[in-house]
Amino acid sequence: MSTTLRDLLVAERESEASSLSGDISDKEDSTTTSPLFSSEEEQSPENLKKDTAPTAFLLDLKLNENLDKEELTKSSEFITLEPATIVDNSFEENDPSYSSVKEVLKTAEESPFSSELKCKKLSKISSDLKIELVTLTDLTKEPSNSLEKVIAKSVENCEAKGEATVSEESTVITSREVVGGRTTEKDEATVTEHINECVSDNAKSTALTLKPCPSVGVKLDVLDLNIFQRLNGGGLLLSPESCTMVDEAWERLSKSYVYFKGKPVGTLAAMDTSADALNYNQVFVRDFVPSGLACLMKEPPEPEIVRNFLLKTLHLQGLEKRVDNFTLGEGVLPASFKVLYDSDQEKETLLVDFGASAIGRVAPVDSGFWWIILLRSYIKRTRDYALLDRPEVQKGMKLILKLCLSDGFDTFPTLLCADGCSMIDRRMGIYGYPIEIQALFYFALRCAKQMLKPERDGKEFIERIEKRITALSYHIQTYYWLDFTQLNNIYRYKTEEYSHTAVNKFNVIPESIPDWVFDFMPLRGGYLIGNVSPARMDFRWFLVGNCIAILSSLVTPAQATAIMDLVEERWEDLIGEMPLKITYPALEGHEWRIVTGFDPKNTRWSYHNGGSWPVLLWLLSAACIKVGRPQIAKRAIELAEQRMSKDGWPEYYDGKTGRYVGKQARKYQTWSIAGYLVAKMMVENPSNLLLISLEEDKKIAKSRIVRSNSSSF
């Protein structure tokens, strides 16, 4: 007698409240006192009935009374679900568990259940049960051929809030640190995935093998983007507070949607009604990226808003862009846009800013790069190749690339930029060749290479991209990299070197190395410095550039590992009490006055000048998972969860350790909310990394240093 997997879980409403109360009362004598109650009076059947009222829709899987004992012993799936409790009466404690996901599903389909039981979808069941996610652990090393000896382990007192106590055999993986995709325990016990299921105390839990966290050296295509969603959502063991925070975040994210002609086209920058709106009531291109990723990673996904955003911003790209009497390049994308409603004409229009209204009137260089990156994420998730093949989409990518790949006087493959052209949109001394822009440039080039069609001039663009990414990767890996050894080399540089044999190629004066670098640089670790240009090195740490370099494989696997080593070694400096420092250290005193021009918003350890930005959680989490250090991301997320919601989801935090809410920070900042959700979903489901990461390009040839033709005659 075989049935489908859906027959395993069958819904049966309790028709009489007395029977529900009776079932609970029968079990009361055999269970320990629930920690949710403070006295014996609260343990009365009346109060239990009251507390379990939300469980009226719980599933009650009953055995078919007509089954004989022989048939009963052949099955391992006869589990009775009472209100807030799952009980198995069929098996003994020492039975081995089963760890193969595919065989579990296969055996489940063959389990004999009564045909009279009603079926429900698994998502509906988990919603009705409202049980907390628990860990599944491999408790046996003996193979098993079926689920006949697999038994469920019940968590006592599972209530509507999802609170549960778990035995030592099924606790969260805390003693096993996953490093490089493997566990550090000598017995190499299987790292298991948490699943949305409560199991009994006197039984061993079903093992579900978790694929190793993808490191830089691991191919990302081995991950199945949907495997975790198919397996009961693939959740972690979440505390009730964390579940509440996630629900609040999704609700606030949905309320930030901006609609144009009835369709969602983006999200507001912030929803703080206690402060002047300024430009926080607009849709920013860079700000929407974590919101878009959250919608794509959600299960089921909500790709409509991402698609509308991509097409709408692409349409705005075609508008004439003027600042005073100067016309910007055709490929420039807007920094932001706003929906205006004319009540007289009953018409909606868009107010677009290409940089003319920005601080310093600087066009956003990063907008175009983020647009290409988000387009790839959308195509990767939805397989909407029809959108990618549209002529206007192909043209839009080419216009962005044309701005960056045009010939000029450059002697470096890096992109020359003005101050304030990226997330740091105020004067902060990042003019020249900032690492954030170079990493985004490289990431966008590689994404465009995958999506461009070779027809017409597409082949020419692809060839130019290949040449540029080869030169750019060598330049960044060689001249931007700083670790203890390289710092020592720069410290010993000679100056005024000429000819092609020069070691100090940028003529950097060793005395220009700031004192803090020598104390900050650990023996283990390294990072990409902020800027490299003639006679100038900006030794500051910039998180966005370093994380994007890992995700795009701009750095080598060894360098990516060293960056994560640095984060661990300098946790108090870069993470502190609230993740994460956008840059380190802060500019102070005379240097602050010269570099920022007395900027009152970028005072020391505030805003862009050493402030802590929760939105950066998603970038750190993605980079950690790729390098195989998910424990770093989990630790940072747990730190943020202690305060973010209570503080009103602020834009940034101030102070050397990020202790104080920013003095001008907006509350309910949308990308702080979305960044948290994306980080959470990637840690729970590492396969989401596929949407925002690229493997190392093996086709990039080993660069060779070739002497210029002008150096000899």
Residue pairs with C-beta under 8 A, 6 or more apart in sequence:
1 112
2 109
2 110
2 112
3 109
3 110
3 111
3 112
3 113
3 115
4 109
5 105
5 108
5 109
6 119
6 121
6 122
7 111
7 113
7 117
7 119
8 77
8 108
8 111
8 113
9 59
9 61
9 119
9 120
9 122
9 125
10 59
10 61
10 113
10 117
10 118
10 119
10 120
11 57
11 59
11 118
11 119
11 120
11 124
11 125
11 128
12 59
12 60
12 61
12 62
12 117
12 118
13 56
13 57
14 20
14 56
14 58
14 60
14 83
17 49
20 49
20 52
20 55
20 56
20 83
21 45
21 48
21 49
23 82
23 83
24 45
24 48
24 49
24 52
24 82
24 83
25 45
25 48
27 82
27 85
27 87
28 43
28 45
28 48
31 85
31 156
31 157
32 156
33 43
34 43
34 156
34 157
35 157
35 165
36 51
36 157
36 159
36 163
37 43
37 47
41 47
51 159
52 83
52 84
52 159
52 160
54 130
54 160
55 83
55 84
55 129
55 160
56 83
57 128
58 81
58 82
58 83
58 84
58 128
58 129
59 81
59 120
59 125
59 128
59 129
60 80
60 81
60 82
61 78
61 79
61 80
61 81
61 117
62 80
62 114
62 117
63 72
63 78
63 80
63 114
64 113
64 114
64 116
66 114
67 112
67 114
71 112
72 78
72 90
73 90
73 148
74 112
74 148
75 90
75 111
75 112
75 148
76 90
76 91
76 107
76 111
76 146
76 147
76 148
76 149
76 150
76 151
77 108
77 111
77 113
77 147
78 88
78 90
79 86
79 87
79 88
79 152
80 86
80 87
80 88
80 89
81 87
81 129
84 157
84 158
84 159
84 160
85 154
85 156
85 157
85 158
85 198
86 152
86 154
86 155
86 158
86 197
86 198
86 199
86 200
87 154
87 200
88 151
88 152
88 154
88 200
88 203
90 151
91 149
91 150
91 151
91 203
92 151
93 151
93 202
93 203
93 204
94 204
95 149
95 150
95 151
95 203
95 204
96 139
96 140
96 142
96 143
96 144
96 149
96 150
96 204
97 138
97 139
97 140
97 144
97 150
97 204
97 205
97 206
97 207
98 104
98 107
98 144
98 146
98 147
98 150
98 206
98 207
99 138
99 190
99 206
99 207
99 208
99 209
100 209
101 208
101 209
101 231
103 146
104 147
104 206
104 208
107 146
107 147
108 147
111 147
120 128
122 232
126 196
126 232
126 233
129 158
129 198
130 159
130 160
130 161
130 162
131 155
131 158
131 162
131 164
131 196
131 197
131 198
132 155
132 158
132 162
132 163
132 164
132 198
132 237
132 238
132 240
132 243
133 162
133 194
133 195
133 196
133 233
133 235
133 236
133 237
133 238
134 155
134 164
134 166
134 170
134 194
134 195
134 197
134 198
134 199
134 205
134 237
135 166
135 170
135 171
135 172
135 173
135 192
135 194
135 205
135 237
136 170
136 192
136 193
136 194
136 195
136 197
136 205
136 206
136 207
136 208
137 169
137 170
137 171
137 192
137 205
137 207
138 189
138 190
138 192
138 207
138 209
139 169
139 204
139 205
139 207
140 204
140 207
144 150
150 206
151 199
151 200
151 203
151 204
152 197
152 198
152 199
152 200
152 203
152 205
152 206
153 167
153 169
153 170
153 198
153 199
153 200
153 201
153 202
153 203
153 204
153 205
154 198
154 199
154 200
154 201
154 203
155 164
155 165
155 166
155 198
155 199
155 201
156 164
156 165
156 201
157 163
157 164
157 165
158 164
158 198
161 240
162 238
162 240
162 243
163 240
164 198
166 237
167 201
169 204
169 205
170 199
170 205
172 194
172 236
172 237
173 191
173 192
175 185
176 183
176 184
176 185
176 189
176 191
177 183
177 184
177 631
178 191
178 212
178 213
178 628
178 629
178 630
178 631
179 628
179 629
180 215
180 628
181 212
181 213
181 214
181 215
181 218
181 628
182 188
182 212
183 189
183 191
190 207
190 209
190 210
191 209
191 210
191 212
192 207
192 208
192 209
192 210
193 208
193 209
193 210
193 228
193 231
193 234
194 234
194 235
194 236
194 237
195 206
195 208
195 231
195 232
195 234
195 235
196 232
196 233
196 235
197 206
197 232
199 205
199 206
208 231
211 222
211 223
211 227
211 686
211 687
212 218
212 628
213 625
213 628
213 629
213 630
213 686
214 220
214 222
214 223
214 625
214 626
214 628
214 686
214 689
214 693
215 557
215 626
215 627
215 628
216 550
216 553
216 557
216 560
216 561
216 626
216 627
216 628
216 696
217 557
218 628
219 695
220 689
220 690
220 693
220 694
220 695
221 695
223 686
223 687
223 689
223 690
224 687
225 380
225 381
225 687
225 688
225 690
225 691
226 687
227 234
227 687
228 234
228 684
228 685
228 687
229 299
229 685
233 299
234 684
234 685
235 684
236 683
236 684
238 246
241 641
242 641
245 641
245 644
245 645
245 676
246 677
246 680
248 645
249 645
249 649
249 673
249 674
249 676
249 677
250 298
250 677
252 271
252 649
252 668
252 670
252 673
253 267
253 291
253 294
253 670
253 673
253 674
253 677
255 271
256 267
256 268
256 271
256 291
256 670
256 673
257 264
257 266
257 267
257 305
258 264
258 265
258 266
258 267
258 268
258 283
258 339
259 265
259 339
260 308
260 312
260 339
260 348
260 350
261 348
263 304
263 308
264 304
264 305
264 308
265 283
265 305
265 308
265 309
265 312
265 339
266 283
266 288
266 291
266 305
266 309
266 312
266 337
267 283
267 287
267 288
267 291
267 305
267 670
267 674
268 280
268 281
268 282
268 283
268 670
269 279
269 280
269 281
269 282
269 283
269 284
269 287
269 336
269 666
269 669
269 670
269 671
270 280
270 281
270 651
270 666
270 667
270 668
270 669
270 670
271 668
271 670
272 280
272 648
272 666
272 667
272 668
272 669
274 667
275 666
275 667
279 336
279 353
279 357
280 666
281 338
282 336
282 337
282 338
282 351
282 353
283 309
283 336
283 337
283 338
284 335
284 336
285 313
285 333
285 334
285 335
285 336
285 364
285 367
285 370
285 371
286 364
286 366
286 367
286 370
286 422
286 423
287 670
287 671
288 309
288 374
288 671
289 370
289 373
289 374
289 671
290 615
290 618
290 671
290 674
290 675
290 677
290 678
291 305
291 670
291 671
291 674
292 305
292 306
292 309
292 374
292 377
292 378
293 374
293 377
293 618
293 674
293 678
293 691
293 692
294 674
294 677
294 678
294 681
295 301
295 302
295 303
295 305
295 306
296 302
296 303
296 306
296 377
296 378
296 381
296 382
296 691
297 381
297 677
297 678
297 681
297 682
297 685
297 688
297 691
298 681
301 381
301 382
303 378
303 381
303 382
303 384
306 374
306 378
307 378
307 382
307 384
307 387
309 374
310 371
310 374
310 375
310 378
310 387
310 393
311 387
312 337
312 350
313 333
313 334
313 337
313 371
314 371
314 392
314 393
314 396
316 333
316 334
316 337
316 350
316 352
317 330
317 331
317 332
317 333
317 334
317 396
317 399
318 330
319 352
320 327
321 327
321 328
321 329
321 332
321 354
322 328
322 356
323 354
323 355
323 356
323 361
328 354
328 355
328 363
329 399
329 402
329 403
330 399
330 402
331 368
331 396
331 398
331 399
331 400
331 401
331 402
331 403
332 354
332 355
332 363
332 364
332 367
332 368
332 403
333 364
333 367
333 368
333 371
333 400
334 352
334 353
334 354
334 364
334 367
335 353
335 354
335 355
335 358
335 363
335 364
335 367
336 352
336 353
337 350
337 351
337 352
337 353
338 350
338 351
339 348
339 349
339 350
339 351
340 348
340 349
340 350
340 351
341 347
341 348
341 349
342 348
342 349
354 363
354 364
355 361
355 362
355 363
355 364
358 364
358 420
358 425
359 420
359 425
359 426
360 419
360 420
360 425
360 426
360 427
362 418
362 419
362 420
362 421
362 425
363 421
364 421
364 422
364 425
365 415
365 417
365 421
365 422
365 437
366 421
366 422
366 423
366 436
366 437
366 440
368 400
368 403
368 444
369 400
369 437
369 440
369 441
369 443
369 444
370 440
371 396
371 400
372 397
372 400
372 444
372 447
372 448
372 451
373 440
373 443
373 444
373 447
373 692
375 388
375 393
375 397
375 447
375 451
376 447
376 450
376 451
377 691
377 692
378 384
378 387
379 385
379 387
379 388
379 451
380 690
380 691
381 691
387 393
388 394
388 451
389 453
394 452
394 453
394 458
397 448
397 451
397 452
398 452
398 457
398 458
398 461
400 444
400 448
401 445
401 448
401 461
401 464
401 465
404 415
404 441
404 445
405 461
405 464
405 465
405 468
410 416
412 433
412 475
413 468
413 471
413 472
413 475
414 433
414 438
414 441
414 472
414 475
414 476
414 532
415 433
415 437
415 438
415 441
416 432
416 433
417 430
417 431
417 432
417 433
417 434
417 437
418 431
419 426
419 427
419 428
419 429
419 430
419 431
420 426
420 427
420 428
420 430
421 434
421 437
422 430
422 434
422 436
422 437
422 440
422 544
423 436
423 544
423 582
423 608
424 430
424 436
424 582
424 583
424 608
426 596
426 599
426 601
426 602
426 607
426 608
427 595
427 596
427 597
427 599
427 602
428 583
428 587
428 595
428 596
428 602
428 608
428 609
429 538
429 587
429 595
429 596
430 436
430 530
430 531
430 538
432 531
432 532
432 533
432 536
432 538
433 531
433 532
433 533
434 530
434 531
434 542
434 545
435 476
435 480
435 528
435 529
435 530
435 531
435 542
435 545
435 546
435 549
436 542
436 544
436 545
436 548
438 472
438 476
438 480
438 545
438 554
439 476
439 528
439 544
439 545
439 546
439 548
439 549
439 552
439 554
440 548
441 472
442 469
442 472
442 473
442 476
442 549
442 552
442 554
443 548
443 551
443 552
443 554
443 694
445 465
445 468
445 469
445 472
446 465
446 469
446 552
446 694
446 697
447 694
448 461
448 465
449 462
449 465
449 466
449 469
452 458
452 461
452 462
452 465
454 462
466 699
466 700
469 697
469 700
470 700
470 701
470 703
471 703
472 554
473 554
473 700
473 703
474 703
476 528
476 549
476 554
476 555
477 554
477 555
477 556
477 559
479 505
479 506
479 532
480 528
480 529
480 532
481 526
481 527
481 528
481 529
481 555
481 559
482 490
482 521
482 526
482 527
482 528
482 529
482 539
483 521
483 525
483 526
483 527
483 562
484 521
484 522
484 523
484 526
486 526
487 513
487 517
487 518
487 521
490 508
490 510
490 513
490 537
491 510
491 513
492 510
493 503
493 504
493 508
493 510
494 503
494 504
495 504
495 507
495 508
495 509
495 510
496 507
497 503
497 504
497 507
499 711
500 707
500 708
500 711
506 532
506 533
506 534
506 535
506 536
506 537
507 534
507 535
508 535
508 536
508 537
509 535
512 536
512 537
513 537
513 539
514 539
516 585
517 539
520 541
520 570
520 573
520 584
520 585
522 565
522 566
522 569
522 570
524 562
524 565
524 569
525 562
525 563
525 565
525 566
525 567
525 568
525 569
525 570
526 559
526 562
526 563
526 565
526 566
527 541
527 546
527 562
527 563
527 566
528 542
528 545
528 546
528 549
528 555
528 559
528 563
529 537
529 538
529 539
529 540
529 541
530 538
530 539
530 540
530 541
530 542
530 545
530 583
531 537
531 538
532 538
540 583
540 584
540 585
541 574
541 581
541 583
541 584
542 582
542 583
543 574
543 580
543 581
543 582
543 583
543 616
543 619
543 620
544 582
544 616
544 619
546 563
546 623
547 616
547 619
547 620
547 622
547 623
548 554
548 619
549 555
549 560
549 563
550 560
550 563
550 623
550 626
550 627
551 619
551 622
551 623
551 626
551 692
551 693
551 694
552 693
552 694
553 694
553 695
553 696
553 697
555 563
556 696
557 696
560 623
560 626
560 627
561 627
563 623
563 627
564 623
564 624
564 627
564 629
564 632
566 574
567 574
567 575
567 620
567 632
568 629
568 632
572 657
573 581
573 584
573 585
574 580
574 581
574 584
575 581
575 636
575 639
576 612
576 655
576 656
576 657
576 658
576 659
577 639
577 655
577 657
577 658
577 659
578 612
578 614
578 639
578 640
578 643
578 653
578 657
578 658
578 659
579 612
579 614
579 616
579 617
579 620
579 636
579 639
579 640
579 658
580 612
580 613
580 614
580 616
580 617
580 620
580 636
581 610
581 611
581 612
581 658
582 608
582 610
582 611
582 612
582 613
582 616
582 652
583 608
583 609
583 610
584 610
585 610
586 592
586 604
586 605
586 606
586 609
586 610
586 656
587 595
587 596
587 602
587 604
587 609
587 610
588 604
592 598
592 602
592 603
592 604
592 609
596 602
596 609
599 609
601 607
601 664
602 608
602 609
603 609
604 610
605 611
605 654
605 655
605 656
606 652
606 654
606 662
606 663
607 652
607 654
607 662
607 664
610 656
611 652
611 653
611 654
611 658
611 662
612 652
612 653
612 654
612 655
612 658
613 651
613 652
613 653
613 672
614 640
614 644
614 649
614 650
614 652
614 653
614 672
614 675
614 676
615 669
615 671
615 672
615 674
615 675
616 675
617 633
617 636
617 637
617 640
617 675
617 676
617 678
617 679
618 674
618 675
618 676
618 678
618 679
618 682
620 632
620 633
620 636
620 679
621 633
621 636
621 637
621 678
621 679
621 682
621 683
622 682
622 689
622 692
622 693
624 630
624 631
624 632
624 633
625 633
625 682
625 683
625 686
625 689
626 689
626 693
630 683
630 686
633 679
633 682
633 683
634 683
636 679
637 676
637 679
637 680
637 683
640 676
644 650
644 672
644 676
647 661
647 667
648 661
648 667
648 668
649 667
649 668
649 669
649 672
649 673
650 661
650 662
650 665
650 666
650 667
650 669
650 672
651 662
651 665
651 666
651 667
651 669
651 672
652 662
652 665
653 659
653 660
653 661
653 662
653 665
654 660
654 661
654 662
654 663
654 665
678 688
681 688
682 688
682 689
